[in-house]
Amino acid sequence: MEARNNNPSCCKVEAVVSVDERGQMILPKEIRDRAQIRAGDKLAVVTWEKEGNVSYICLIKASNFSELIKEILGPMAKEIISGEIK
């Protein structure tokens, strides 16, 4: 998958993985290396539902999860506190 876009907010298909009979899958080494995922690292599994079904599954390194939540919820919390969102 060499056609990479330099836009970090762009979604792209990095790989297609198979799920085995035990429900396990392998994250390709190239992706693990680029994401600096090592044995023993924890990943948060985040899902989005659409019409009652899981439509999207995202993996976020647990060590980065709290920072991501602050980035997403921080501005929203400021708006709520300032009374901009009711």
C-alpha positions in Angstrom: 0.0 0.0 0.0 2.6 2.5 -1.1 0.2 5.3 -2.2 0.3 7.2 1.1 -1.2 10.6 1.6 0.9 13.0 3.8 -2.3 14.3 5.4 -2.3 12.8 8.9 -6.1 13.3 9.3 -6.8 11.3 6.2 -8.2 7.8 6.5 -6.7 5.0 4.4 -6.6 1.3 4.2 -3.3 0.1 5.6 -3.9 -3.6 5.4 -6.5 -6.3 5.3 -6.2 -8.9 8.0 -8.0 -12.2 8.6 -9.6 -13.3 11.8 -8.8 -16.9 12.8 -11.1 -19.4 14.4 -10.1 -18.2 17.9 -11.0 -14.6 17.0 -7.4 -13.5 16.7 -5.8 -11.4 14.0 -2.2 -10.3 13.3 -1.4 -6.6 12.9 1.3 -6.5 10.2 4.8 -5.9 11.3 5.2 -2.8 9.1 2.3 -1.1 10.8 3.5 -2.2 14.3 6.9 -0.8 13.5 5.5 2.6 12.2 3.2 2.9 15.2 5.9 1.8 17.6 3.7 -1.0 19.0 5.8 -3.5 21.0 5.0 -6.8 22.8 3.0 -6.0 26.0 1.7 -2.7 24.8 -2.0 -2.1 25.4 -4.4 -0.9 22.7 -7.8 0.6 23.3 -10.5 -0.8 21.0 -12.9 1.9 20.1 -16.1 1.2 18.1 -18.7 3.4 16.4 -22.2 2.2 15.9 -24.5 3.0 13.0 -28.1 1.9 13.1 -27.4 -0.4 16.0 -24.4 -2.2 14.4 -20.7 -1.7 14.9 -19.6 0.0 11.7 -16.0 1.1 12.6 -13.3 -0.4 14.8 -10.3 1.7 15.7 -7.2 0.8 17.7 -5.5 3.5 19.8 -2.4 3.0 21.9 -3.6 3.1 25.5 -0.6 5.3 26.4 -1.9 7.9 23.9 -5.6 7.5 24.7 -5.9 10.0 27.6 -4.2 12.7 25.5 -6.6 12.0 22.6 -9.6 12.3 25.0 -8.2 15.6 26.3 -7.8 16.9 22.7 -11.4 15.9 21.8 -13.2 16.6 25.0 -11.2 19.6 26.2 -12.6 22.2 23.8 -16.1 20.8 24.3 -15.8 21.1 28.1 -14.6 24.7 27.7 -17.7 25.5 25.6 -20.0 23.8 28.1 -18.4 25.7 31.0 -18.5 29.0 29.2 -22.2 28.4 28.4 -21.8 28.2 24.6 -23.3 24.7 24.5 -26.7 24.2 26.2 
